[in-house]
Amino acid sequence: MGILYALLIGALAGWLAGKIMKGGGFGALINIILGIVGGVIGNWLFSTLGVHVASGVLGDLITGVIGAVVILFIAGLFKK
């Protein structure tokens, strides 16, 4: 169940990050995949910096969106 939860949160985070980036995205499917990767990156980044956003679904979603925005930004640099 944990993997399914992570995939759903990551997919939602990727979709939201694509909406936030406006034009920086790569389409819905790639944004969702990058959102899943972004959730992992966001968790790693926040734990490295010692930052705790919130607990529960909302905290996971915020972390995933921030991680996905970072991933989309970096991927956008290579897109051009």
NUROTI-286394 format. One record per atom (N, C-alpha, C): chain; atom name; x, y negated, z negated. Coordinates in pm, 1 decimal, always signed. Example, Ala and Ser with C-alpha at 12.3 -4.5 7.8 and 13.67 -1.06 7.14 Angstrom:
2
+--------+-------+----------+----------+----------+
! chaine ! atome !     east !    north !       up !
+--------+-------+----------+----------+----------+
!      A !     N !  +1319.0 !   +569.0 !   -780.0 !
!      A !    CA !  +1230.0 !   +450.0 !   -780.0 !
!      A !     C !  +1320.0 !   +330.0 !   -780.0 !
!      A !     N !  +1285.0 !   +225.0 !   -708.0 !
!      A !    CA !  +1367.0 !   +106.0 !   -714.0 !
!      A !     C !  +1290.0 !     -3.0 !   -787.0 !
+--------+-------+----------+----------+----------+
//
This chain:
80
+--------+-------+----------+----------+----------+
! chaine ! atome !     east !    north !       up !
+--------+-------+----------+----------+----------+
!      A !     N !    +82.0 !   +120.0 !     +0.0 !
!      A !    CA !     +0.0 !     +0.0 !     +0.0 !
!      A !     C !    +86.0 !   -125.8 !     +0.0 !
!      A !     N !   +204.4 !   -120.7 !    -58.9 !
!      A !    CA !   +292.0 !   -236.6 !    -64.9 !
!      A !     C !   +339.8 !   -281.5 !    +71.7 !
!      A !     N !   +365.7 !   -186.4 !   +159.4 !
!      A !    CA !   +412.7 !   -221.8 !   +293.9 !
!      A !     C !   +299.9 !   -286.5 !   +372.7 !
!      A !     N !   +179.2 !   -234.3 !   +360.2 !
!      A !    CA !    +64.8 !   -292.9 !   +428.9 !
!      A !     C !    +40.4 !   -435.6 !   +379.6 !
!      A !     N !    +50.7 !   -456.4 !   +249.5 !
!      A !    CA !    +35.0 !   -590.0 !   +190.7 !
!      A !     C !   +139.3 !   -685.2 !   +247.4 !
!      A !     N !   +265.4 !   -640.7 !   +253.6 !
!      A !    CA !   +372.7 !   -724.8 !   +305.9 !
!      A !     C !   +350.5 !   -757.8 !   +453.3 !
!      A !     N !   +302.6 !   -662.0 !   +529.6 !
!      A !    CA !   +276.2 !   -686.5 !   +671.6 !
!      A !     C !   +162.2 !   -786.3 !   +690.6 !
!      A !     N !    +57.2 !   -773.1 !   +611.4 !
!      A !    CA !    -55.6 !   -865.5 !   +623.5 !
!      A !     C !    -17.8 !  -1007.4 !   +581.7 !
!      A !     N !    +52.7 !  -1020.1 !   +470.8 !
!      A !    CA !    +96.8 !  -1152.3 !   +425.6 !
!      A !     C !   +194.5 !  -1212.1 !   +526.7 !
!      A !     N !   +286.7 !  -1130.9 !   +576.8 !
!      A !    CA !   +383.1 !  -1178.0 !   +676.2 !
!      A !     C !   +316.3 !  -1220.6 !   +805.3 !
!      A !     N !   +216.0 !  -1145.0 !   +847.7 !
!      A !    CA !   +143.6 !  -1180.4 !   +969.7 !
!      A !     C !    +71.0 !  -1313.3 !   +953.1 !
!      A !     N !     +5.5 !  -1331.5 !   +839.9 !
!      A !    CA !    -63.8 !  -1457.5 !   +812.6 !
!      A !     C !    +36.1 !  -1572.7 !   +801.2 !
!      A !     N !   +148.2 !  -1547.0 !   +736.0 !
!      A !    CA !   +251.4 !  -1649.6 !   +721.8 !
!      A !     C !   +307.5 !  -1689.0 !   +858.7 !
!      A !     N !   +329.7 !  -1592.5 !   +945.7 !
!      A !    CA !   +380.1 !  -1622.2 !  +1079.9 !
!      A !     C !   +281.5 !  -1703.9 !  +1161.2 !
!      A !     N !   +154.3 !  -1669.5 !  +1149.9 !
!      A !    CA !    +51.6 !  -1744.5 !  +1221.1 !
!      A !     C !    +45.7 !  -1888.9 !  +1170.7 !
!      A !     N !    +49.2 !  -1906.2 !  +1038.1 !
!      A !    CA !    +47.2 !  -2040.9 !   +979.8 !
!      A !     C !   +172.7 !  -2120.1 !  +1016.8 !
!      A !     N !   +287.0 !  -2053.7 !  +1017.4 !
!      A !    CA !   +411.5 !  -2121.5 !  +1053.4 !
!      A !     C !   +407.1 !  -2166.9 !  +1198.5 !
!      A !     N !   +348.7 !  -2085.9 !  +1285.9 !
!      A !    CA !   +333.3 !  -2125.7 !  +1425.2 !
!      A !     C !   +246.3 !  -2249.6 !  +1438.6 !
!      A !     N !   +142.3 !  -2258.9 !  +1355.6 !
!      A !    CA !    +56.0 !  -2377.6 !  +1356.6 !
!      A !     C !   +130.0 !  -2499.8 !  +1302.0 !
!      A !     N !   +213.5 !  -2479.4 !  +1200.8 !
!      A !    CA !   +289.4 !  -2589.5 !  +1140.8 !
!      A !     C !   +393.1 !  -2642.9 !  +1238.5 !
!      A !     N !   +460.2 !  -2553.1 !  +1309.2 !
!      A !    CA !   +569.4 !  -2592.7 !  +1398.3 !
!      A !     C !   +519.9 !  -2661.8 !  +1526.1 !
!      A !     N !   +398.2 !  -2639.6 !  +1569.9 !
!      A !    CA !   +337.7 !  -2704.2 !  +1687.1 !
!      A !     C !   +435.0 !  -2714.1 !  +1804.3 !
!      A !     N !   +435.2 !  -2613.9 !  +1887.0 !
!      A !    CA !   +522.4 !  -2614.7 !  +2003.5 !
!      A !     C !   +655.3 !  -2547.0 !  +1977.6 !
!      A !     N !   +685.8 !  -2522.1 !  +1853.0 !
!      A !    CA !   +810.6 !  -2455.0 !  +1819.3 !
!      A !     C !   +794.6 !  -2304.7 !  +1815.1 !
!      A !     N !   +671.3 !  -2260.2 !  +1834.2 !
!      A !    CA !   +643.6 !  -2117.9 !  +1826.2 !
!      A !     C !   +669.2 !  -2046.3 !  +1957.8 !
!      A !     N !   +650.7 !  -1916.5 !  +1954.0 !
!      A !    CA !   +677.9 !  -1832.8 !  +2069.6 !
!      A !     C !   +554.2 !  -1754.6 !  +2111.6 !
!      A !     N !   +438.3 !  -1794.4 !  +2068.5 !
!      A !    CA !   +316.8 !  -1718.5 !  +2093.3 !
!      A !     C !   +275.6 !  -1646.3 !  +1966.7 !
!      A !     N !   +150.6 !  -1608.0 !  +1960.6 !
!      A !    CA !    +94.9 !  -1552.1 !  +1837.4 !
!      A !     C !   +165.9 !  -1425.7 !  +1792.1 !
!      A !     N !   +190.9 !  -1332.2 !  +1882.8 !
!      A !    CA !   +250.7 !  -1204.2 !  +1843.8 !
!      A !     C !   +392.1 !  -1222.7 !  +1789.9 !
!      A !     N !   +474.5 !  -1298.8 !  +1860.5 !
!      A !    CA !   +612.8 !  -1320.9 !  +1814.7 !
!      A !     C !   +613.3 !  -1401.2 !  +1685.4 !
!      A !     N !   +523.1 !  -1498.5 !  +1672.2 !
!      A !    CA !   +514.6 !  -1574.8 !  +1546.8 !
!      A !     C !   +478.9 !  -1484.0 !  +1429.3 !
!      A !     N !   +390.1 !  -1387.5 !  +1452.4 !
!      A !    CA !   +352.1 !  -1294.0 !  +1346.1 !
!      A !     C !   +471.6 !  -1207.7 !  +1307.8 !
!      A !     N !   +543.8 !  -1157.4 !  +1407.7 !
!      A !    CA !   +663.3 !  -1076.5 !  +1378.9 !
!      A !     C !   +767.4 !  -1159.5 !  +1305.3 !
!      A !     N !   +788.8 !  -1283.1 !  +1351.7 !
!      A !    CA !   +883.5 !  -1370.7 !  +1282.2 !
!      A !     C !   +834.2 !  -1406.1 !  +1142.8 !
!      A !     N !   +703.9 !  -1408.1 !  +1121.4 !
!      A !    CA !   +647.7 !  -1432.5 !   +988.9 !
!      A !     C !   +679.9 !  -1319.3 !   +893.4 !
!      A !     N !   +674.9 !  -1196.4 !   +943.1 !
!      A !    CA !   +709.6 !  -1081.7 !   +859.7 !
!      A !     C !   +857.0 !  -1088.9 !   +821.5 !
!      A !     N !   +941.5 !  -1118.8 !   +919.1 !
!      A !    CA !  +1085.6 !  -1135.3 !   +890.8 !
!      A !     C !  +1106.5 !  -1256.7 !   +800.6 !
!      A !     N !  +1030.6 !  -1362.8 !   +825.1 !
!      A !    CA !  +1040.5 !  -1484.5 !   +744.3 !
!      A !     C !  +1004.3 !  -1462.3 !   +598.8 !
!      A !     N !   +911.3 !  -1371.6 !   +573.7 !
!      A !    CA !   +877.0 !  -1338.6 !   +435.1 !
!      A !     C !   +994.3 !  -1277.7 !   +362.2 !
!      A !     N !  +1065.5 !  -1190.4 !   +430.7 !
!      A !    CA !  +1185.3 !  -1130.5 !   +371.4 !
!      A !     C !  +1292.0 !  -1237.0 !   +348.9 !
!      A !     N !  +1313.3 !  -1321.3 !   +449.8 !
!      A !    CA !  +1413.0 !  -1428.5 !   +439.0 !
!      A !     C !  +1374.0 !  -1527.4 !   +329.7 !
!      A !     N !  +1245.8 !  -1562.3 !   +322.9 !
!      A !    CA !  +1198.7 !  -1654.6 !   +219.1 !
!      A !     C !  +1219.6 !  -1599.2 !    +79.9 !
!      A !     N !  +1189.6 !  -1470.1 !    +60.4 !
!      A !    CA !  +1213.0 !  -1407.8 !    -70.4 !
!      A !     C !  +1360.9 !  -1409.3 !   -105.9 !
!      A !     N !  +1445.6 !  -1376.1 !     -9.6 !
!      A !    CA !  +1590.1 !  -1376.0 !    -34.3 !
!      A !     C !  +1639.4 !  -1516.9 !    -64.8 !
!      A !     N !  +1594.9 !  -1615.6 !    +14.9 !
!      A !    CA !  +1638.4 !  -1753.8 !     -2.6 !
!      A !     C !  +1597.4 !  -1808.6 !   -138.7 !
!      A !     N !  +1471.2 !  -1786.2 !   -175.9 !
!      A !    CA !  +1423.7 !  -1838.3 !   -304.3 !
!      A !     C !  +1490.8 !  -1768.9 !   -422.1 !
!      A !     N !  +1513.3 !  -1638.6 !   -412.0 !
!      A !    CA !  +1579.6 !  -1569.5 !   -522.5 !
!      A !     C !  +1725.6 !  -1611.6 !   -533.0 !
!      A !     N !  +1790.0 !  -1639.7 !   -420.3 !
!      A !    CA !  +1928.9 !  -1686.8 !   -422.4 !
!      A !     C !  +1938.3 !  -1825.1 !   -485.9 !
!      A !     N !  +1842.5 !  -1910.8 !   -454.5 !
!      A !    CA !  +1842.0 !  -2046.4 !   -509.5 !
!      A !     C !  +1783.3 !  -2052.8 !   -649.8 !
!      A !     N !  +1723.4 !  -1944.1 !   -695.4 !
!      A !    CA !  +1663.8 !  -1941.8 !   -828.3 !
!      A !     C !  +1530.6 !  -2015.2 !   -834.9 !
!      A !     N !  +1461.9 !  -2025.8 !   -722.5 !
!      A !    CA !  +1334.7 !  -2097.4 !   -715.6 !
!      A !     C !  +1221.0 !  -1995.8 !   -725.4 !
!      A !     N !  +1120.9 !  -2027.9 !   -804.8 !
!      A !    CA !  +1001.4 !  -1943.8 !   -816.6 !
!      A !     C !   +881.8 !  -2030.3 !   -781.1 !
!      A !     N !   +817.2 !  -2000.0 !   -669.2 !
!      A !    CA !   +706.8 !  -2082.4 !   -620.2 !
!      A !     C !   +581.8 !  -2059.6 !   -703.7 !
!      A !     N !   +529.0 !  -1941.5 !   -699.2 !
!      A !    CA !   +409.6 !  -1903.9 !   -774.5 !
!      A !     C !   +400.9 !  -1752.4 !   -770.6 !
!      A !     N !   +312.5 !  -1697.1 !   -848.5 !
!      A !    CA !   +296.1 !  -1551.9 !   -845.6 !
!      A !     C !   +167.0 !  -1517.4 !   -773.6 !
!      A !     N !   +156.9 !  -1394.9 !   -732.4 !
!      A !    CA !    +36.6 !  -1347.5 !   -666.8 !
!      A !     C !    +38.6 !  -1369.9 !   -517.2 !
!      A !     N !    -77.9 !  -1359.0 !   -458.5 !
!      A !    CA !    -92.6 !  -1369.2 !   -313.4 !
!      A !     C !    -53.8 !  -1508.1 !   -264.2 !
!      A !     N !    -95.0 !  -1611.9 !   -335.7 !
!      A !    CA !    -64.1 !  -1748.2 !   -292.9 !
!      A !     C !    +86.4 !  -1773.2 !   -291.9 !
!      A !     N !   +155.2 !  -1729.2 !   -394.2 !
!      A !    CA !   +300.4 !  -1745.6 !   -399.0 !
!      A !     C !   +370.0 !  -1669.2 !   -287.1 !
!      A !     N !   +323.9 !  -1547.3 !   -261.7 !
!      A !    CA !   +380.5 !  -1468.7 !   -152.3 !
!      A !     C !   +355.5 !  -1535.8 !    -18.4 !
!      A !     N !   +237.0 !  -1591.8 !     -1.1 !
!      A !    CA !   +203.5 !  -1658.2 !   +123.9 !
!      A !     C !   +287.7 !  -1784.6 !   +144.0 !
!      A !     N !   +303.6 !  -1863.2 !    +40.2 !
!      A !    CA !   +385.4 !  -1984.5 !    +49.7 !
!      A !     C !   +529.7 !  -1949.5 !    +81.5 !
!      A !     N !   +583.0 !  -1849.9 !    +13.4 !
!      A !    CA !   +719.6 !  -1805.6 !    +39.8 !
!      A !     C !   +734.3 !  -1756.4 !   +183.1 !
!      A !     N !   +637.9 !  -1678.9 !   +229.5 !
!      A !    CA !   +641.5 !  -1628.0 !   +365.9 !
!      A !     C !   +632.9 !  -1738.1 !   +469.9 !
!      A !     N !   +547.5 !  -1836.7 !   +446.1 !
!      A !    CA !   +533.5 !  -1947.5 !   +541.3 !
!      A !     C !   +662.4 !  -2028.3 !   +548.1 !
!      A !     N !   +721.5 !  -2057.5 !   +434.0 !
!      A !    CA !   +846.6 !  -2134.2 !   +433.9 !
!      A !     C !   +957.1 !  -2055.6 !   +504.5 !
!      A !     N !   +966.8 !  -1926.9 !   +474.6 !
!      A !    CA !  +1065.9 !  -1843.2 !   +542.2 !
!      A !     C !  +1041.4 !  -1835.4 !   +691.8 !
!      A !     N !   +914.4 !  -1823.4 !   +732.4 !
!      A !    CA !   +880.9 !  -1815.5 !   +873.9 !
!      A !     C !   +909.1 !  -1946.8 !   +946.0 !
!      A !     N !   +884.5 !  -2060.2 !   +880.1 !
!      A !    CA !   +915.7 !  -2189.8 !   +940.1 !
!      A !     C !  +1066.3 !  -2201.3 !   +962.2 !
!      A !     N !  +1144.7 !  -2156.6 !   +865.3 !
!      A !    CA !  +1291.2 !  -2159.0 !   +881.0 !
!      A !     C !  +1332.6 !  -2072.1 !   +998.5 !
!      A !     N !  +1276.7 !  -1950.5 !  +1007.0 !
!      A !    CA !  +1309.6 !  -1859.6 !  +1116.4 !
!      A !     C !  +1266.6 !  -1918.8 !  +1250.6 !
!      A !     N !  +1146.8 !  -1975.7 !  +1258.0 !
!      A !    CA !  +1100.1 !  -2036.3 !  +1382.8 !
!      A !     C !  +1186.1 !  -2155.0 !  +1422.5 !
!      A !     N !  +1230.0 !  -2232.4 !  +1325.7 !
!      A !    CA !  +1318.0 !  -2345.6 !  +1354.8 !
!      A !     C !  +1450.5 !  -2297.1 !  +1413.4 !
!      A !     N !  +1509.7 !  -2197.6 !  +1349.7 !
!      A !    CA !  +1637.4 !  -2143.9 !  +1398.0 !
!      A !     C !  +1619.5 !  -2078.2 !  +1536.0 !
!      A !     N !  +1512.4 !  -2002.6 !  +1552.4 !
!      A !    CA !  +1486.1 !  -1939.3 !  +1682.5 !
!      A !     C !  +1460.2 !  -2044.0 !  +1789.7 !
!      A !     N !  +1396.7 !  -2155.5 !  +1752.5 !
!      A !    CA !  +1372.0 !  -2263.7 !  +1846.6 !
!      A !     C !  +1499.6 !  -2330.0 !  +1895.7 !
!      A !     N !  +1603.0 !  -2329.2 !  +1812.8 !
!      A !    CA !  +1731.5 !  -2384.0 !  +1855.8 !
!      A !     C !  +1791.9 !  -2302.1 !  +1968.6 !
!      A !     N !  +1767.9 !  -2170.8 !  +1965.7 !
!      A !    CA !  +1821.0 !  -2082.0 !  +2068.7 !
!      A !     C !  +1730.1 !  -2077.5 !  +2191.3 !
!      A !     N !  +1606.8 !  -2121.6 !  +2176.5 !
!      A !    CA !  +1509.9 !  -2117.1 !  +2285.7 !
!      A !     C !  +1544.2 !  -2217.5 !  +2394.2 !
!      A !     N !  +1601.9 !  -2329.2 !  +2355.0 !
!      A !    CA !  +1630.4 !  -2437.8 !  +2450.4 !
!      A !     C !  +1751.1 !  -2412.5 !  +2530.0 !
+--------+-------+----------+----------+----------+
//
